[in-house]
Amino acid sequence: MTINLIYRKILLLIILLTATLTAGSNLPQVPAASIITGKDHRSLKTYFGNYNYLPSPLNDSIGMLLLKHLPKQYKNGCKEMISGWGKEAKGTSATAVKPIHLVKHTENIQHVLLVYTCYSSAKEYEDRYYDERLAVLRIDSSNSSITVIPHSKECDKCSELSHIGLLEDTLKIDNTDAVSIIIGTSNDNPCCGGSTRIEEVSIKYFTISQHEVKERLSLITSRKEIFHDDQNGDSTAIHTRNVETVRDANGNIVSVILPGEITINGSVIKREMNKYSWNRKRKAFEEVWN
């Protein structure tokens, strides 16, 4: 069985498994996929095949194709999320797409990392509130596919909105091209109020080979919690971790060291040190001490 056939079967299984899942106060966190064939596939293959790096700006017709083939779970999830923002937001859901990285493996195989943004076109929400998901467009000789990559677990009661960006695009892990993605989340969501404000930043490392885009390491680098109390005043807890990478002679990341500290209302209550190292046999990062 060829690699392309296996890849398509995996994508079809993902589609079947996630067909009935829906979102709540934010976008879904499910690995939904869509397969693109025919004219749309040929348009994507021709367009991205002309570039070794991301074109800027993105051609409008290609952007429309990428929006057209966003998996239905996320199209429906966007509408549901925006509908929970009040009367002013009903019927104003919109989706945007932004390519953030392109890898051209061969003339027939390419990967494009995408960020999809769900937002409301209502003025009071448009710039302030939105939720994003990372996805990968794979283009090969016979078809294309878009697979959304969840960055957290599916949660019916969660309300965190996410902002996603490319951090570094020239990394190497296990002699394979790699990138790091930065994800910021906040529970400041028009759907719901609360006495606790939580903001978090994480970094995820992905390898991009000819056959797959695979998450290798996920690290929380900061978390801020603000507890509101009308009588005693607000209280703030902050957990921060710096990221220090160790690389071998070939430029591969072999270790990640994370010195960090926890402060409450400005006073340091704990200092820590975490380390993850690449295990060549297991082909995975392992936490070696904390």
HUTASUL-V223715 format. One record per residue. N is the residue number from 0. SS is DSSP state (alpha for helix, beta for strand, coil for the rest). Layout:
n->N ss->SS
n->N ss->SS
This chain:
n->0 ss->coil
n->1 ss->coil
n->2 ss->alpha
n->3 ss->alpha
n->4 ss->alpha
n->5 ss->alpha
n->6 ss->alpha
n->7 ss->alpha
n->8 ss->alpha
n->9 ss->alpha
n->10 ss->alpha
n->11 ss->alpha
n->12 ss->alpha
n->13 ss->alpha
n->14 ss->alpha
n->15 ss->alpha
n->16 ss->alpha
n->17 ss->alpha
n->18 ss->coil
n->19 ss->coil
n->20 ss->coil
n->21 ss->coil
n->22 ss->coil
n->23 ss->coil
n->24 ss->coil
n->25 ss->coil
n->26 ss->coil
n->27 ss->coil
n->28 ss->coil
n->29 ss->coil
n->30 ss->coil
n->31 ss->coil
n->32 ss->beta
n->33 ss->beta
n->34 ss->beta
n->35 ss->beta
n->36 ss->coil
n->37 ss->alpha
n->38 ss->alpha
n->39 ss->alpha
n->40 ss->alpha
n->41 ss->alpha
n->42 ss->alpha
n->43 ss->alpha
n->44 ss->alpha
n->45 ss->alpha
n->46 ss->alpha
n->47 ss->alpha
n->48 ss->alpha
n->49 ss->coil
n->50 ss->coil
n->51 ss->coil
n->52 ss->coil
n->53 ss->coil
n->54 ss->coil
n->55 ss->coil
n->56 ss->coil
n->57 ss->coil
n->58 ss->coil
n->59 ss->alpha
n->60 ss->alpha
n->61 ss->alpha
n->62 ss->alpha
n->63 ss->alpha
n->64 ss->alpha
n->65 ss->alpha
n->66 ss->alpha
n->67 ss->alpha
n->68 ss->coil
n->69 ss->coil
n->70 ss->coil
n->71 ss->alpha
n->72 ss->alpha
n->73 ss->alpha
n->74 ss->alpha
n->75 ss->alpha
n->76 ss->alpha
n->77 ss->alpha
n->78 ss->alpha
n->79 ss->alpha
n->80 ss->alpha
n->81 ss->alpha
n->82 ss->alpha
n->83 ss->coil
n->84 ss->coil
n->85 ss->coil
n->86 ss->alpha
n->87 ss->alpha
n->88 ss->alpha
n->89 ss->coil
n->90 ss->coil
n->91 ss->coil
n->92 ss->beta
n->93 ss->beta
n->94 ss->beta
n->95 ss->beta
n->96 ss->beta
n->97 ss->beta
n->98 ss->beta
n->99 ss->beta
n->100 ss->beta
n->101 ss->beta
n->102 ss->beta
n->103 ss->beta
n->104 ss->coil
n->105 ss->coil
n->106 ss->coil
n->107 ss->coil
n->108 ss->coil
n->109 ss->beta
n->110 ss->beta
n->111 ss->beta
n->112 ss->beta
n->113 ss->beta
n->114 ss->beta
n->115 ss->beta
n->116 ss->beta
n->117 ss->beta
n->118 ss->beta
n->119 ss->beta
n->120 ss->coil
n->121 ss->coil
n->122 ss->coil
n->123 ss->coil
n->124 ss->coil
n->125 ss->coil
n->126 ss->coil
n->127 ss->coil
n->128 ss->coil
n->129 ss->beta
n->130 ss->beta
n->131 ss->beta
n->132 ss->beta
n->133 ss->beta
n->134 ss->beta
n->135 ss->beta
n->136 ss->beta
n->137 ss->beta
n->138 ss->beta
n->139 ss->coil
n->140 ss->coil
n->141 ss->coil
n->142 ss->coil
n->143 ss->beta
n->144 ss->beta
n->145 ss->beta
n->146 ss->beta
n->147 ss->beta
n->148 ss->beta
n->149 ss->coil
n->150 ss->coil
n->151 ss->coil
n->152 ss->coil
n->153 ss->coil
n->154 ss->coil
n->155 ss->coil
n->156 ss->coil
n->157 ss->coil
n->158 ss->coil
n->159 ss->coil
n->160 ss->beta
n->161 ss->beta
n->162 ss->beta
n->163 ss->beta
n->164 ss->beta
n->165 ss->beta
n->166 ss->beta
n->167 ss->beta
n->168 ss->beta
n->169 ss->beta
n->170 ss->beta
n->171 ss->beta
n->172 ss->beta
n->173 ss->coil
n->174 ss->coil
n->175 ss->beta
n->176 ss->beta
n->177 ss->beta
n->178 ss->beta
n->179 ss->beta
n->180 ss->beta
n->181 ss->beta
n->182 ss->beta
n->183 ss->beta
n->184 ss->beta
n->185 ss->beta
n->186 ss->coil
n->187 ss->coil
n->188 ss->beta
n->189 ss->coil
n->190 ss->coil
n->191 ss->beta
n->192 ss->coil
n->193 ss->coil
n->194 ss->coil
n->195 ss->beta
n->196 ss->beta
n->197 ss->beta
n->198 ss->beta
n->199 ss->beta
n->200 ss->beta
n->201 ss->beta
n->202 ss->beta
n->203 ss->beta
n->204 ss->beta
n->205 ss->beta
n->206 ss->beta
n->207 ss->beta
n->208 ss->coil
n->209 ss->coil
n->210 ss->coil
n->211 ss->coil
n->212 ss->beta
n->213 ss->beta
n->214 ss->beta
n->215 ss->beta
n->216 ss->beta
n->217 ss->beta
n->218 ss->beta
n->219 ss->beta
n->220 ss->beta
n->221 ss->beta
n->222 ss->beta
n->223 ss->beta
n->224 ss->beta
n->225 ss->beta
n->226 ss->beta
n->227 ss->coil
n->228 ss->coil
n->229 ss->coil
n->230 ss->coil
n->231 ss->coil
n->232 ss->coil
n->233 ss->coil
n->234 ss->beta
n->235 ss->beta
n->236 ss->beta
n->237 ss->beta
n->238 ss->beta
n->239 ss->beta
n->240 ss->beta
n->241 ss->coil
n->242 ss->coil
n->243 ss->beta
n->244 ss->beta
n->245 ss->beta
n->246 ss->beta
n->247 ss->coil
n->248 ss->coil
n->249 ss->coil
n->250 ss->coil
n->251 ss->beta
n->252 ss->beta
n->253 ss->beta
n->254 ss->beta
n->255 ss->beta
n->256 ss->beta
n->257 ss->beta
n->258 ss->beta
n->259 ss->beta
n->260 ss->beta
n->261 ss->beta
n->262 ss->beta
n->263 ss->beta
n->264 ss->coil
n->265 ss->coil
n->266 ss->beta
n->267 ss->beta
n->268 ss->beta
n->269 ss->beta
n->270 ss->beta
n->271 ss->beta
n->272 ss->beta
n->273 ss->beta
n->274 ss->beta
n->275 ss->beta
n->276 ss->beta
n->277 ss->beta
n->278 ss->beta
n->279 ss->coil
n->280 ss->coil
n->281 ss->coil
n->282 ss->coil
n->283 ss->beta
n->284 ss->beta
n->285 ss->beta
n->286 ss->beta
n->287 ss->beta
n->288 ss->beta
n->289 ss->coil
